[in-house]
Each structure stands twice: as C-alpha cells, then as structure tokens.
Amino acid sequence: MTTIAFDGTTLAGDRQATAGGTPARTRKVFKVATGGRTFLYGCAGLTSNAQAYRRWVNGEIEKPVFTDMCVMVIDERRRIWTADQNLSWELKGVKQWASGTGADYALGAMLAGAT
C-alpha cells in the first residue's frame, strides 16, 4: 500500500516496496533543484518508475517510458500537481492531497486533524 500525502506543509510517503511477497525499504519522496526552482515530489507505483523519474528529473537519463506510476509535485508556492505515467499534469487547486492506494486513509486522517 503506497501512500504519498501533502498536508499543506509536509510531503510524506511510506517507505515500503514489495517484490512478489517480499517487502523492502525504498525512498518515494524527493527534493529537486532545477532551472532555478526547487520542488518536492513523491511517486506511487513501481519503484523502478520512481527511480527512473528521479534520474530523468535530475538530467541523468533521457525521458523513459513510464508505466503504473503517479507523481505528486509540490512547487515553491505549495501548489499540488499530479500526473499519471503519461505525465499528463493536473493542478489540484486544494491545500491537501494524497495519492496511492492509501490515499483515502491519508485524506481522512488529515481531515480529522492528523498531520
């Protein structure tokens, strides 16, 4: 169950990846400075896609083909952007958001006052 959540201040994500039935730890939230801008992003979906997205954003590789991935970006104005594996970007226009299979739980917790 991947969860990437932004409560208006903090972008957070769980750290579990699963290969078959074997759990492992991975990083899903990153900070990037590029083109004079700094932003945060988190990826839900295949770990290999999240790592490829990180390498692409950092200019290490050419744009890969992504499958089974959702990206949440928080820009310097704390606006929330999301994109699917096709990188079709959408500005959410809300102050809190969550992505991944645990999104409903995270949004419910934030609405109940949890951080």
Buried (B, 14 or more C-beta within 10 A) or exposed (E): EBBBBBBEEEBBBBEBBEEEEEEEEBBBBBEBEEEEEEBBBBBBBBBBBBBBBBEBBEEEEEEEEBEEBBBBBBBEEEBBBBBBBEEEEEEEEEEBBBBBEBBEBBBEBBEEEEE
